[in-house]
Amino acid sequence: MRQASRFEDGRRGGRGMMIDHNVSDHWPADAPDWLKSLVSSLYRRHGGSTVLPLTVIVDEVLEWLELASGVDAWKNSANRASLRSDLEESLRALGPAVRTHIATPLADFQAAFARLVSSPGAVLKQPPGTRTDAVWTDLATAGKNLLAALESDEGACVSWDDLVATARDRTLAGREYRPIADLLFDQLRRRGLNAEETGVVWSTS
């Protein structure tokens, strides 16, 4: 990755320089609790969140646009409601830095999604390959633009900023960091990095 990024691929000589993110008792006496929480959030063996990352939701919408049946998928009100619920849950889990970064493409995506799911049955039942109405193409364009913003260098950086801020927040009682960490890990995966095998150096400043 380029030098300006706040995270770097830790590969050396083609092999992963893995950083063990498991929380242990070997902390300096003056190590702050938020730092331990942050390191813990990067340890994938703690398990993932039940909230799907926004990148995954947008990908699913794009796949539905291209491949899903009109009658069985889009025209089915229960399916649309389930997809809308997953999207709303994912959006609630976004950190403020990510939300600010994607504000414009996210607003476009939400508006296009709302137009499609509220379209008449004659539009929703159209099969793949025949979806030329603007409600279909507008949502496809908006989804690709939103993914581009999330997958960018800055998109991953602001996810890291949100993760650090969540670890520092002493008012949070649960594992609120997990959906943010899951989004960050998926962003890294899409950039060709495997956080389980590749060391990643981050800045908390």
C-alpha positions in Angstrom: 0.0 0.0 0.0 1.2 3.5 -0.6 3.1 5.3 2.1 0.4 7.9 2.8 -1.9 5.2 4.2 -2.3 4.9 8.0 -2.0 1.1 7.6 0.6 -0.9 5.9 1.0 -4.4 4.5 3.4 -6.1 6.8 4.6 -8.8 4.3 8.3 -9.4 4.2 9.9 -11.5 1.5 6.5 -12.9 0.4 5.7 -14.2 3.9 3.2 -12.8 6.4 4.6 -10.9 9.4 1.7 -11.8 11.6 1.0 -9.7 14.6 -0.7 -11.7 17.4 -3.7 -9.7 18.5 -4.8 -12.0 21.3 -5.0 -10.1 24.6 -2.6 -11.5 27.1 -1.3 -10.6 30.6 2.0 -9.3 29.2 1.1 -5.6 29.2 3.2 -2.8 30.6 1.9 -1.5 33.9 0.9 1.8 32.3 -0.9 0.3 29.3 -4.3 1.9 29.1 -7.4 -0.3 29.1 -8.6 1.2 25.8 -5.5 -0.1 24.1 -6.2 -3.6 25.3 -9.8 -3.3 24.1 -8.5 -2.1 20.7 -6.1 -5.0 20.4 -8.8 -7.4 21.4 -11.1 -6.1 18.7 -8.5 -7.1 16.1 -8.4 -10.7 17.3 -10.7 -12.5 15.0 -11.0 -15.7 17.0 -13.3 -13.8 19.4 -16.0 -14.3 16.8 -17.9 -11.9 14.6 -20.9 -9.7 14.9 -24.5 -10.7 13.9 -24.6 -7.4 11.9 -23.5 -7.8 8.3 -20.9 -5.2 7.1 -22.3 -2.6 4.8 -20.0 -3.8 2.0 -21.6 -7.2 2.2 -25.2 -5.8 2.1 -24.4 -3.6 -0.9 -22.8 -6.6 -2.7 -26.0 -8.6 -2.0 -28.2 -5.8 -3.4 -26.0 -5.7 -6.6 -26.3 -9.5 -6.9 -30.0 -9.3 -6.6 -30.2 -6.6 -9.2 -28.3 -8.8 -11.7 -29.5 -12.3 -10.9 -32.4 -12.5 -8.6 -35.9 -13.4 -9.9 -38.4 -10.6 -10.2 -41.4 -12.7 -9.1 -39.8 -14.8 -6.5 -37.3 -12.2 -5.1 -38.0 -8.5 -5.7 -41.8 -8.7 -6.0 -42.0 -10.7 -2.7 -42.7 -8.1 0.0 -41.2 -10.3 2.7 -37.9 -10.5 0.8 -37.8 -6.7 0.3 -38.6 -6.2 4.0 -35.8 -8.5 5.0 -33.3 -6.8 2.7 -34.3 -3.4 4.0 -34.0 -4.6 7.6 -30.5 -5.9 7.0 -29.5 -2.6 5.4 -30.9 -0.6 8.3 -29.1 -2.7 10.9 -25.9 -2.4 9.0 -26.3 1.4 8.8 -27.0 1.7 12.5 -23.6 0.0 13.2 -21.6 2.5 11.2 -19.1 4.7 13.0 -19.3 8.5 12.6 -16.1 8.8 10.6 -17.2 6.2 8.0 -20.7 7.8 7.9 -19.2 11.2 7.1 -16.9 9.8 4.5 -19.7 8.0 2.6 -22.4 10.6 3.2 -23.1 11.5 -0.4 -22.9 8.0 -2.1 -24.8 6.5 0.9 -27.6 9.1 0.5 -27.8 8.3 -3.2 -27.9 4.6 -2.5 -30.6 4.9 0.1 -32.8 7.0 -2.2 -32.4 4.7 -5.1 -33.1 1.6 -2.9 -36.2 3.3 -1.6 -37.5 4.1 -5.1 -37.0 0.5 -6.2 -38.6 -1.3 -3.3 -41.6 1.0 -3.5 -42.0 0.5 -7.3 -45.2 -1.1 -8.7 -45.4 -4.9 -9.1 -45.1 -4.6 -12.9 -41.6 -3.2 -12.4 -40.5 -5.5 -9.6 -41.5 -8.7 -11.4 -39.2 -8.0 -14.4 -36.7 -10.8 -14.8 -33.0 -10.4 -15.0 -31.8 -9.2 -18.4 -34.8 -7.0 -19.0 -34.4 -4.5 -16.2 -33.8 -1.3 -18.1 -36.0 1.0 -16.0 -34.2 3.8 -14.3 -35.1 2.4 -10.8 -32.9 -0.6 -11.6 -30.0 1.1 -13.2 -29.9 4.0 -10.7 -29.6 1.6 -7.8 -26.9 -0.4 -9.6 -24.9 2.8 -10.2 -25.4 4.0 -6.6 -24.4 0.7 -5.2 -21.1 0.6 -7.2 -20.3 4.2 -6.2 -20.9 3.4 -2.5 -18.7 0.3 -2.7 -16.0 2.3 -4.3 -16.1 4.8 -1.4 -16.0 2.0 1.2 -13.2 0.1 -0.6 -11.0 3.2 -1.0 -7.8 3.9 1.0 -9.6 6.6 2.9 -12.6 4.4 3.5 -10.5 1.8 5.3 -8.6 4.6 7.2 -11.8 6.1 8.6 -13.0 2.7 9.7 -9.8 2.4 11.7 -10.5 5.8 13.2 -13.9 4.6 14.3 -12.5 1.5 15.8 -9.9 3.4 17.8 -12.6 5.9 19.0 -14.9 3.1 20.0 -12.1 1.4 22.0 -11.4 4.7 23.8 -15.0 5.3 24.7 -15.4 4.3 28.3 -19.2 4.8 28.2 -19.7 1.7 26.0 -20.5 -1.4 28.1 -20.6 -4.1 25.4 -18.6 -5.1 22.4 -19.8 -2.3 20.2 -16.5 -2.4 18.3 -17.3 -5.8 16.7 -19.5 -4.5 13.7 -16.9 -1.8 13.1 -14.1 -4.3 13.1 -16.0 -6.6 10.8 -16.5 -3.8 8.3 -12.8 -2.9 8.5 -11.7 -6.5 8.0 -14.0 -6.8 4.9 -12.6 -3.6 3.5 -9.1 -5.0 3.9 -10.1 -8.3 2.3 -11.4 -6.4 -0.7 -8.0 -4.6 -1.0 -6.3 -8.0 -1.2 -5.2 -8.2 2.4 -5.9 -11.0 4.8 -5.7 -9.7 8.3 -5.3 -13.3 9.6 -2.2 -13.9 7.6 -0.8 -10.4 6.9 0.6 -8.1 9.6 -1.0 -4.7 9.6 0.7 -1.7 11.2 -1.8 1.0 12.5 -1.5 4.4 14.0 -3.6 5.5 16.9 -2.5 9.1 16.7 
